[in-house]
Amino acid sequence: MAVTTLGSRAVMSTVKLRENGALVEFYVAKHNYESGLNGAGRTLLVRKTCHSNQKWHTSNVNAYASSALDAWFNGTYKAMLDADVQAAMGSTKFYYTIGNGNKNKSTLQRAVFALSGSELGISGDREATMNAEGTVLPGASTLKGIAQQTRSPVANCTNESWGITKAGAYHYICAGYTLGARPALTLPSTWSVSDDGRVLVGVPPTITGSTASGSDLGEKAQAFEAVYTVTDDDGDPVTVKEYLDDVLQRSYTAVLGESNTFRFSNWQCVLNGSHTLKVVANDGKMDSNPYTLRFTKSVTQASVTLAQPLEADDQITVMVLSVLGSIPVDAAYSVLVTNNAKDDAPVWEDATGDVKAGVNHLFTNQTAAEGFAFNFRVEVARGESGQGGYLSGIGGAFE
């Protein structure tokens, strides 16, 4: 799932919030809404349609701060939104006219509010009876396309407000008249939005590495480590998943801010060619953007032996060995074994034919100055065909 931020969404594009669990579309109406009052970083969201019809005021008074519409927005309607959204809305400060005969303009703070006549672009001879409560929104021509209440009182009376009764038609509305209630609110611009438009709660985790995500590491002949760090601004518990070519390799709970390392547990089984490492972090609410690295495995030969020989109590006379994996027919392939591996100059015997045939190998060496001990050395190199292969396991026994 691709994740963008609310602040990166185009003005008048739509996003979705939940009302009582159901997704509802909202316009991204303005970024940095009333930044002079609220500071930068708040994005104004306006419901695409009115929620329902509501009265501006039950007692036919045009004072918005004490209106029934304001109470409904910040009571009944606000409770319909997810708890995390309610918390993040806080209170947005905006311009309004005090009303009820008082023509003075002031500021008000609310979580949910109606747009003003000015924001919807009411102009012309009507301006004499309406204060400039903010500025015209970029999408005003679209926003005023449906019948709706505004928060603007008619400044020279005590019982009327401005409303739109049909597309673009402004009218004085009796404060007790029922008209569409259209919620507006702001959220942090840093909040995330999924590719289907859902506003996601909070901020997703972030993954950074010593190598930038998307980098191509070039050819690799041996296993390597990729170091990265996971952070989460919300401080949520984060689960991290590591993938090789979209196949899950490891899942764990991250310690935020500490270095983590992608290690290959099965490098021998990774075929030559192009591959992608991917790390994704999830905070229980959303995925991070994936951290990816590309590389090309290019291994043309391999040599496998035991780091420490296997000691025996008596002379080792016979052994059997099986080499598992995929070895091309034309590969240069040899298996050497020794029964005196602890000596300064071990005697290595060629057991290639016996291993290929799956039969026991009888040791010819019968001496061991440092005591009998077993080891093997499997060596493989690519043949003329260029066909790759891999070793997945080596097992056997001796006596």
Secondary structure, 3 states (H helix, E strand, C coil): CCEEEHHHCCCCCEEEEEECCEEEEEEEEEECCCHHHHCCCEEEEEECCCCEEEECCCCCCCCHHHCHHHHHHHHHHHHHECHHHHHHHCCEEEEEEEECCEEEEEEEEECCECCCCCCCCCCHHHHHHCCCCCCCCCCHHHHCCCCEEEEEECCCCCCEEEEEEECCEEEEEECCCEEEECCEEEEECCCEEECCCEEECCCCCEEEECCCCCEEEEEECCCCEEEEEEECCCCCCCEEEEEECCEEEEEEECCCCCEEEEECCCHHHCCCEEEEEEEEEECCCCECCCEEEEEEECCCEEEEECCCCEECCCCCCEEEEEEEEECCCCCEEEEEEECECCCCCCCCEECHHHHHHCCCEECCCCCCCCCCEEEEEEEEECCCCCCCCEEEEEEEEEC
